[in-house]
Amino acid sequence: MQRFPLAAITGDIGAELLPDRLAAVVPSERVVQTDSGALHRYAALLLGIGGRIRARYEHAITLETSRSSDLLRDLIKGVESGYVRRLAFVVPPSVAWPLPVYELALFTAKRASEVRVELAVTLLTPEDAPLGMLGDDVSRGVSELLADRGIEVITSAYCEMPEIGQVETASGNRRLEVDRVVALPELYGPGVPGLPEAPDGFIPVDAHCQVHGVERVYAAGDATDFPIKQGGIAAQQADVAAQAIAALAGAPVKPEPFHPVFHGMLLTGALPRYLSADISGGHAINSKITMQPSWSPSDKISAKYLAPYLVDTFGSGPGRTGE
């Protein structure tokens, strides 16, 4: 994970940074309230507050939690020593971006092969096909990578874990006995008081990333109801919202609607794969998986303005931005 200091970025572009947390929006008064009790008036508002995560399974190592790094290190040590021989990776039903668990499964299987340890790896996902949201070519390519590493994939799997070391599909037709389980967290929306909510608390936005039915309020990123949660997509949403806000301010621009184009890197433990797809009407077209990137700079996350800026300013492109 790469992190970039917001204070340096806002200082560079002449923006004011006020560390605080959003508490509510009052659209009728064009006011934002923060946890500190401060009220901030706005002519236009862009929310990039992200989604929220929570552990779905009690008996699993949940990625992105405060202890996950230490637990994963212990897990790999267990694999290397031969203590862990059966491992399950689980995507919960309400996750919108499963790629990290695919990467970790590929890395772990490769490490087991390197130290000549027999490891049975199973990946269970509610998707109809691995990374199917990115189209047929990407899904086929990822499926081949998983098969080459000896990873069994169970799709359309809605899982429960009744006990330690047990994974069951909701249909009851599969039950696995494993030594360890690694799972992604559930993702849900921020549920902003004063704004409408889509299912699971996400913020509903239109083609210009304006919050449905709320004038001069926009949102981008994981907080929105767009189904794919990925940094490059979030940056594209922000670009669309920025155009709309610029037009409100009188700039001579014609706001363009959101036409998401996915570019991403799949880390494999060997040579990475580069994934791309156009997302239209909730479906992926022009799906491609390649050995070389079709965009530049070819970082983990591709963004038209953000990625070049970070390369020029910090000498490194975005893995995940934050802090």
N, C-alpha and C positions, 0 to 999 in steps of 0.2 A: 504494500500500500504506500503510495506517495501522497504526501500532504504538502499544501502550499499555504503560506501565511496570508490570511485575508487582509491584515493591516497593511502589508506591503503592496498588495494588489490595489486596494482602495486608495491608498496614498498615491500610487502611480497614475491612476486614472482620474484623480480629483474627486472621489466620492467620500462621503463621511461614513465612518463605521461606528455604530452604536451597539455594543454587545448587550443583548437582552433577548427575551423570548416572547414570541407572539402569544397573546392571550385571547384576543377577540378582534373582530373587524365590525365596524358600524358603518355600513355602506351609505345609509341615509345622511350621515354627517361627514362622510369621507374621513373617518378617523380610525386609526389603529391603536389598540390598547396593548401594552406589554405587561409582563409579569411584575415589573417594578412599579406598575401603576401609572407609568408615563403614557400620555396621549400624543400621538403624532398624526398631524393632518397630512393628507395626500391629495395631489391632483390626479395621480395614477398610481396603482399599487401592483407590484409583481411579487408573488409569493413563490419562494423556492425552498420551502421548509422541510421537504423530504417526507418519506413515509415513516412508519413506526414498526418496530419488530418485537416479536415475543417468541419464546421457545414453545414449540407445539408439542414436543414429546418429553416426558419426564425422564425416560430411560435412554437418552441419546446425548451425544456431544453436539451441541447446537452451534453452528458457525455464527460468527459476528457477535457473540456474547463476550462479556469481559474476560471469561476464563478460557475461551476457545483456543487461543494460541498455545497455552500451556498444555491443555488436554490433547491437542493434536500432536504436539511434540512427544508426549507420553505414548500416544497411539502409535506413532511411527517407530518409536523405540520398541514397543511391543511387537510390531510387525517384524522388525529387524532381528529380534531375539527369537522369533518363532512362537512367542506366547499368544499372539493374535493370529489366527489362521482363517477365520471366517468373518468377513466384514461386509456390512450393508451401508449403502448411502441412500438416503431417503429425501425425496422432494415432497413436502406437505401440500395439501390441496390448494391452499390460498397463497402460494408463492408465484410471483410474476416474472422472476428472472432466475432460472435454474442453473445458468452456466457455471457458477463457482463450484457446484457439487460435481459436475462433470470433470472439471479441471482437477479437483482433488482426487477423484477416483482414478483418473489417468496417471497422476503423479504417484499415487500410492501403489498401484499395480506395477508401475515401472520400477519403483524402489524395491519392491519385493523380488522382482526378477533379477535386479542387480545384485542383491545379497543372496540369491539362490534359495529363497524361502517360498514354499507353496502357500499361496494365499487365494482363497475363494472370495471374489469380490462380486457383489450384486448391487445393482443400482435400480431402485424402484421409483417410478415417477407417474403422476396422474396424466402426463402428456400421452397423446395417441402415438407419438413417435419422438425419439430423442431430438430436442430442440426443434420440434415440428413447427413452432411459431415462426421460424426463419425460412421455411420452405423445404421442398423435397430434396434439392441438391445438398443443402447444408445438413439436413437430417440424415441422408444416406452417408455422407462423408463422415459425420460424427459416429454413426452406427458402426462403420467400418473400423474407425480408430478404436472404439470400445471393444469390438470383437478381436482385433489384433492384440489387444492387451489381455484378452481372456476374461473380460468383464461381462457378466450376464446382465441383461437389461429386461426388466419387467415393466411394461407400459400399462397405461390405464389402471394404475395401482393406487388406490386410496388406502393409506396404511394406518394401522394402530399398533401400539406396543404395550400389550397388557402386562408384561413382566420384563425384567432385565434379560436381554439376550433373545427376545422373541419379537418378530415382526410379522404381523398378519395383514393381509389385504382385506378390505371391507367386504368383498364378495365372499370371503371365507375359503377361496379355492387355493390359496397359497399361505403357507406358514413356514417361516425361516427360523432356524436356530443359529444364532451368530454369537461371536465373542464381543463385538462392538458395533455400535450404530452411530453414524454421523448424519445429521440432518440439517437442512436449511431452516431458518426461522420463518414463521409466518409474517407476512407483510400486511399492514392495514393502514388506513389513512389517518391524517392528523385530526379530523373532525373539528374544524375551526368554528367556534361560536360566531354566529352572524352570517355564515355562508351556507349555501346549500350543500348537501352531501349526496354522493353516489353510494352504492353499496360498499360496506366495510369502511366507511368514513372518508373515502377519497373525494377530491374536489372535482366536480364535473366541469369540463371546459369545452369550448366550441372550436371551430376550425382555426380561429385566430388566438387560441389559448386564453380567451376571456372566460371568466367564470360565468356559467350559465345564469342569465337573468340578472347579473350584477354589473352595472356600468363601471368602467374604469378600474376594474379589478381583474388581474390576470394571474395565471399560475403555470408553473413549469416543473417538470421532474417527477420524482416518485410520489409526491403528494397528489398528483392528478389521477384521473380515472383512465388514462391511456394504458392499455394492458401491458406494454413492454416497458420495464423499468431498467434503464441503462443510461449511463452518463452522456453518451453521444446523442441519444434521443432527447434527453433533458436539455442539452445545449441547443438543439434545433428548436425545441419548444420556446426556449428563452429568446432565441433570435426572432421567431415569429411574433412573440409578445412585444419585443423591443420595437419592431417595425410598427405595430399597431399603436404603441405608446408614442412613438416619434410622429406618426401621422396626427394623433390627438394634439400634440404640441405644435403642429403647424409645419412640420418638416415636409419637403416635397417628395414624399415617398408613397408608393401604393402598397399597402399591406398585403403580403402574400399569405395564402392559407398554409396550414401545416401539411407538408408532404414528407412524412418520415422516411428516411433512408438509413438503414442500419449498416454500420461498419464496426466490426469488433474482432479482437484477437482471442483465439482459444489457446491457452497455454496447455501443453501436453506433457511436459517433462523432457521432451526432445525438441524437434523443430515445431514452432507454433503453426497454427492454421489461421487463415484470415477469412472471416465470414462476412458476407454482405447480402443485403436483400432490400428491395423496395417494399414498403408496407402500404397497402392500399385496401381500404374497406375492411380492415381487420385481417387481411390475408397477405402473405408474402409472395412477391413475384421477383423474377430475375435473381433467384437464389443461387449463391455461389460460395464454394469453399475452395481456397487456393493456397499454394505454398508461398506466394508473394502477395504483398498488399496491393490493392488497386487504388489506394488513396495515400495522401501525404499531409502531415507527418504520420507515420504508420505506428502510432502508439496504441496502447490497450484500448483507449477510447478516442474516437475520432470526433472532432468538433471544428466547424468552419473557422470560427474566430478564436475560441478558447485554446485549442491545441497549439496553433502557431504562436499565440501570445505567450503561453507558458514555456514553449521551447525558446523563444527569443529572450524572455525575461529571466528564466531560471535554468535554462539549458536542459530541460527535461519536460516531456509531455505528460499528460494526465494518466495515472492509473485510476485512482479515484480522488476527487478533490475533497477537501474538508478542512476542518480546524479554523 
